[in-house]
Amino acid sequence: MSNLKLFSVLFSLLSVFLIPQPGTAQEPDTSGGIPSDVATRPDMPVEEWRDKTILVTGAHPDDDSYAYGTLSRLQQNGNEIHVLIMTTGNVGTKDPDMSRNRLSQIRREEELEALSALGIPEDHYINLGYTDGMLEFVDEKEIVQRLVRHIREIQPDVLFSFDPGFGYQVWHKTDHRAAAYLSADAARAAEWRLLFPGQINHEGLQAHRIEKYMLYGGPDEAQNVTVEIGGEHAERKVEAVSAHMSQFSSAWRDYRSELPPEEQKKYLKRIRERVFEDTEDGTPVERFHYYEGLPDGIGKRHDGY
């Protein structure tokens, strides 16, 4: 074999082993040995979940209404549900005579009434007390530390929160946007024992990783899990949503503790239409972006999601 032919054969062999081939290039392993398995579907239908501890986060009283039907199902199935809201909702009104203090009290009462309709006890409600509309201006370390403490105390298996997006940022109004990212950041921090170590060394808490995420409020293309909320769960959602009268009725502009009978009837009809607006085969549903895996991967695309 001539030297030229020998060189040609050697070059071809080297090309196969050393030069990346189309479609076969591997991304570098940057996991540091940390498991990175993810799932975009739960291993069993959400309707069948039992004996799980669930934490729901939101920016305002009523943000959890995205999931009221699902929470009704999960509560009935024996799951333990905690709801954590970051602001008091003390700004959301057009009533010129309403004060912040009074509105914060009203919205607390409405939230507790809603949770009662779902069977969730009052002592499972947490409110961090921040001012409505100002969440993105709160010291981030402070609020993440507080969220981490509650995660380590509650030790949830599942986190329901606003969807921060996947591969891009989902557009939310200011407090919702902040709540989405603060929740994700706190979920990540909670599993690392050297972050906020005083909680572990002096308060007796344990680092905790949340494995499953049910993210609400995202775009249609991100929603990969549907939960049926028919029958009594839809009725409980109607009752729970209607508790937020200061937000969803004329009381938003002119607050009254009770609506006139005819207006109350129309108000409940409108809430019912809203609950039954999204259906599959005639059964009302709620839709979520489900993610399972490391908190770091919440915003990455997996299997088309």
Secondary structure per residue as TSV (DSSP state, phi and psi in degrees):
chain	resnum	aa	ss	phi	psi
A	1	M	-	360.0	131.8
A	2	S	-	-69.1	159.2
A	3	N	H	-59.4	-35.6
A	4	L	H	-64.9	-43.8
A	5	K	H	-67.4	-40.2
A	6	L	H	-61.5	-42.6
A	7	F	H	-62.7	-39.3
A	8	S	H	-63.8	-42.2
A	9	V	H	-65.2	-45.3
A	10	L	H	-63.0	-40.4
A	11	F	H	-63.4	-39.4
A	12	S	H	-64.3	-42.2
A	13	L	H	-64.5	-44.0
A	14	L	H	-62.7	-35.9
A	15	S	H	-63.0	-38.2
A	16	V	H	-64.4	-41.5
A	17	F	H	-90.4	-28.2
A	18	L	H	-107.2	-27.2
A	19	I	S	-97.2	124.0
A	20	P	-	-55.9	133.5
A	21	Q	-	-96.2	148.7
A	22	P	T	-56.4	131.2
A	23	G	T	82.7	-4.1
A	24	T	T	-117.1	-3.7
A	25	A	-	-65.2	137.4
A	26	Q	-	-104.7	137.2
A	27	E	-	-70.7	146.0
A	28	P	-	-63.1	146.1
A	29	D	-	-79.2	109.1
A	30	T	-	-112.1	17.4
A	31	S	S	-78.2	-16.4
A	32	G	T	65.0	24.2
A	33	G	T	86.4	0.3
A	34	I	-	-79.9	130.9
A	35	P	-	-55.8	139.6
A	36	S	-	-127.2	19.3
A	37	D	-	-60.9	136.6
A	38	V	-	-131.7	160.8
A	39	A	B	-139.8	144.5
A	40	T	S	-113.8	11.1
A	41	R	S	-140.5	138.5
A	42	P	-	-67.8	154.3
A	43	D	S	-73.1	-15.9
A	44	M	S	-143.6	156.5
A	45	P	-	-55.8	141.6
A	46	V	G	-57.8	-33.6
A	47	E	G	-58.9	-20.1
A	48	E	G	-103.1	1.1
A	49	W	-	-62.0	136.3
A	50	R	-	-141.6	153.3
A	51	D	S	58.2	30.6
A	52	K	-	-102.5	154.6
A	53	T	E	-102.7	127.6
A	54	I	E	-124.5	133.0
A	55	L	E	-115.8	128.6
A	56	V	E	-110.7	126.4
A	57	T	E	-115.3	151.9
A	58	G	E	-162.1	172.4
A	59	A	S	-88.8	-36.3
A	60	H	S	-131.0	152.5
A	61	P	T	-56.5	126.4
A	62	D	T	105.1	-14.2
A	63	D	G	-62.7	-31.5
A	64	D	G	-68.9	-7.7
A	65	S	G	-65.7	-18.7
A	66	Y	G	-55.1	-27.8
A	67	A	G	-121.1	15.4
A	68	Y	H	-58.1	-40.9
A	69	G	H	-65.3	-43.1
A	70	T	H	-65.2	-42.0
A	71	L	H	-64.5	-35.5
A	72	S	H	-60.6	-45.9
A	73	R	H	-60.8	-48.7
A	74	L	H	-65.9	-39.1
A	75	Q	H	-62.6	-43.7
A	76	Q	H	-63.3	-30.5
A	77	N	T	-83.2	4.8
A	78	G	T	90.2	15.5
A	79	N	-	-82.4	154.7
A	80	E	E	-100.3	119.0
A	81	I	E	-116.1	131.8
A	82	H	E	-122.4	140.6
A	83	V	E	-119.8	124.6
A	84	L	E	-119.3	118.5
A	85	I	E	-113.6	136.5
A	86	M	E	-88.5	-29.2
A	87	T	E	-117.8	164.2
A	88	T	-	-83.8	-7.4
A	89	G	-	70.7	29.5
A	90	N	-	-86.4	12.7
A	91	V	S	-121.4	-19.2
A	92	G	-	-75.3	73.1
A	93	T	-	-155.8	153.5
A	94	K	-	-109.7	6.6
A	95	D	-	-72.9	116.4
A	96	P	T	-67.8	-15.1
A	97	D	T	-100.1	1.7
A	98	M	-	-84.8	137.7
A	99	S	-	-102.4	161.2
A	100	R	H	-61.5	-45.4
A	101	N	H	-61.5	-45.1
A	102	R	H	-64.4	-43.0
A	103	L	H	-65.2	-39.2
A	104	S	H	-61.5	-38.0
A	105	Q	H	-67.5	-42.1
A	106	I	H	-61.0	-44.9
A	107	R	H	-71.7	-30.8
A	108	R	H	-64.0	-46.0
A	109	E	H	-61.2	-41.1
A	110	E	H	-64.5	-42.3
A	111	E	H	-64.2	-43.7
A	112	L	H	-64.8	-36.8
A	113	E	H	-64.2	-41.0
A	114	A	H	-63.8	-45.9
A	115	L	H	-65.1	-36.2
A	116	S	H	-61.1	-38.5
A	117	A	H	-62.2	-26.9
A	118	L	H	-92.5	-6.1
A	119	G	T	86.2	12.8
A	120	I	-	-90.8	125.1
A	121	P	-	-69.8	153.5
A	122	E	G	-59.3	-36.6
A	123	D	G	-75.6	2.3
A	124	H	G	-99.7	9.1
A	125	Y	E	-102.8	129.4
A	126	I	E	-123.7	132.8
A	127	N	E	-128.0	125.2
A	128	L	E	-78.7	-14.2
A	129	G	E	84.4	14.3
A	130	Y	E	-78.4	160.6
A	131	T	-	-76.8	131.9
A	132	D	T	-54.3	135.4
A	133	G	T	84.4	-3.1
A	134	M	-	-122.1	13.2
A	135	L	G	-62.4	-35.7
A	136	E	G	-72.2	-11.2
A	137	F	G	-100.3	-1.3
A	138	V	S	-72.6	147.5
A	139	D	-	-57.7	117.7
A	140	E	H	-65.1	-40.4
A	141	K	H	-61.1	-41.8
A	142	E	H	-60.1	-49.9
A	143	I	H	-72.8	-36.5
A	144	V	H	-63.7	-40.7
A	145	Q	H	-60.2	-42.2
A	146	R	H	-66.1	-41.3
A	147	L	H	-63.9	-42.6
A	148	V	H	-59.9	-41.9
A	149	R	H	-58.7	-45.1
A	150	H	H	-66.7	-37.8
A	151	I	H	-62.7	-44.0
A	152	R	H	-68.7	-30.2
A	153	E	H	-73.5	-46.7
A	154	I	H	-80.3	-33.0
A	155	Q	-	56.8	55.9
A	156	P	-	-71.3	147.6
A	157	D	S	-83.8	-28.9
A	158	V	E	-134.5	138.5
A	159	L	E	-114.9	123.5
A	160	F	E	-96.5	127.5
A	161	S	E	-158.1	171.0
A	162	F	E	-59.7	142.8
A	163	D	-	-77.3	117.2
A	164	P	-	-75.7	-12.8
A	165	G	-	115.3	167.5
A	166	F	S	-139.8	105.8
A	167	G	S	83.9	-8.0
A	168	Y	S	-160.6	167.6
A	169	Q	-	-89.6	126.0
A	170	V	-	-73.1	137.4
A	171	W	-	-76.6	118.9
A	172	H	-	-128.3	157.0
A	173	K	-	-66.8	164.3
A	174	T	H	-46.3	-56.7
A	175	D	H	-65.9	-36.8
A	176	H	H	-65.8	-41.8
A	177	R	H	-60.7	-46.3
A	178	A	H	-64.1	-43.6
A	179	A	H	-61.8	-38.1
A	180	A	H	-60.1	-48.7
A	181	Y	H	-76.3	-35.9
A	182	L	H	-63.9	-39.9
A	183	S	H	-64.5	-44.7
A	184	A	H	-65.0	-42.0
A	185	D	H	-65.1	-39.0
A	186	A	H	-69.3	-38.6
A	187	A	H	-60.7	-39.8
A	188	R	H	-67.4	-45.2
A	189	A	H	-67.5	-31.5
A	190	A	H	-62.9	-26.7
A	191	E	T	-84.2	-10.3
A	192	W	-	-100.4	113.8
A	193	R	T	-67.1	-20.2
A	194	L	T	-89.6	0.2
A	195	L	S	-97.4	129.8
A	196	F	S	49.9	54.2
A	197	P	T	-66.6	-20.4
A	198	G	H	-59.7	-32.1
A	199	Q	H	-62.6	-31.7
A	200	I	H	-89.0	-46.4
A	201	N	H	-75.2	-30.8
A	202	H	T	-118.3	-17.4
A	203	E	T	-109.4	-5.1
A	204	G	-	76.2	15.6
A	205	L	-	-83.3	167.4
A	206	Q	-	-122.1	141.7
A	207	A	-	-57.8	148.1
A	208	H	-	-147.6	133.0
A	209	R	-	-104.3	125.8
A	210	I	-	-83.9	127.9
A	211	E	-	-94.4	-30.2
A	212	K	E	-123.2	143.6
A	213	Y	E	-133.4	130.4
A	214	M	E	-116.3	102.8
A	215	L	E	-101.9	129.0
A	216	Y	E	-115.4	163.8
A	217	G	S	80.5	9.4
A	218	G	-	-90.0	-179.5
A	219	P	-	-71.3	158.5
A	220	D	G	-55.2	-40.7
A	221	E	G	-68.3	-15.8
A	222	A	G	-88.9	-13.6
A	223	Q	-	-82.6	111.2
A	224	N	-	-115.6	2.3
A	225	V	E	-133.2	133.7
A	226	T	E	-118.6	133.2
A	227	V	E	-116.8	125.0
A	228	E	E	-75.1	132.4
A	229	I	-	-128.4	37.9
A	230	G	-	-72.5	173.3
A	231	G	T	64.6	-131.8
A	232	E	H	-63.1	-26.1
A	233	H	H	-72.4	-37.2
A	234	A	H	-65.7	-40.6
A	235	E	H	-65.3	-39.3
A	236	R	H	-66.8	-35.2
A	237	K	H	-66.0	-41.0
A	238	V	H	-57.8	-46.6
A	239	E	H	-63.8	-42.1
A	240	A	H	-69.2	-44.9
A	241	V	H	-63.7	-40.8
A	242	S	H	-66.4	-17.1
A	243	A	T	-64.1	-24.2
A	244	H	-	-87.2	57.3
A	245	M	H	-63.9	-32.4
A	246	S	H	-66.2	-15.7
A	247	Q	H	-107.0	-31.0
A	248	F	H	-115.1	10.3
A	249	S	S	-132.7	-174.6
A	250	S	G	-65.2	-13.0
A	251	A	G	-65.4	-12.7
A	252	W	G	-64.6	-33.5
A	253	R	T	-99.0	-27.8
A	254	D	S	-146.1	90.5
A	255	Y	-	-68.3	133.0
A	256	R	-	-138.0	145.9
A	257	S	S	-72.7	-19.9
A	258	E	S	-138.0	144.0
A	259	L	-	-91.6	151.7
A	260	P	-	-56.6	146.8
A	261	P	H	-49.1	-46.1
A	262	E	H	-67.0	-39.9
A	263	E	H	-67.7	-39.0
A	264	Q	H	-59.3	-40.9
A	265	K	H	-62.8	-45.3
A	266	K	H	-66.3	-37.3
A	267	Y	H	-61.5	-48.1
A	268	L	H	-65.2	-36.1
A	269	K	H	-62.9	-42.1
A	270	R	H	-66.1	-40.4
A	271	I	H	-64.4	-42.9
A	272	R	H	-61.9	-43.0
A	273	E	H	-61.2	-38.2
A	274	R	H	-64.4	-43.5
A	275	V	H	-65.6	-38.3
A	276	F	T	-93.3	9.9
A	277	E	S	-68.8	-40.2
A	278	D	S	-103.1	111.3
A	279	T	E	-133.6	159.7
A	280	E	E	-131.0	121.4
A	281	D	T	54.1	37.7
A	282	G	T	82.9	-2.6
A	283	T	E	-102.9	128.0
A	284	P	E	-64.0	146.6
A	285	V	E	-136.8	162.7
A	286	E	E	-123.0	144.8
A	287	R	E	-121.3	144.0
A	288	F	E	-140.1	159.2
A	289	H	E	-94.0	108.3
A	290	Y	E	-92.1	136.8
A	291	Y	E	-141.0	140.9
A	292	E	E	-135.6	126.2
A	293	G	S	148.9	-162.1
A	294	L	-	-62.9	140.8
A	295	P	G	-55.8	-30.5
A	296	D	G	-57.4	-24.7
A	297	G	G	-97.3	6.9
A	298	I	T	-54.7	-40.8
A	299	G	T	-94.4	10.7
A	300	K	S	-98.0	154.2
A	301	R	-	-82.8	136.9
A	302	H	-	-140.0	131.3
A	303	D	T	50.5	40.6
A	304	G	T	87.3	-5.9
A	305	Y	-	-112.9	360.0
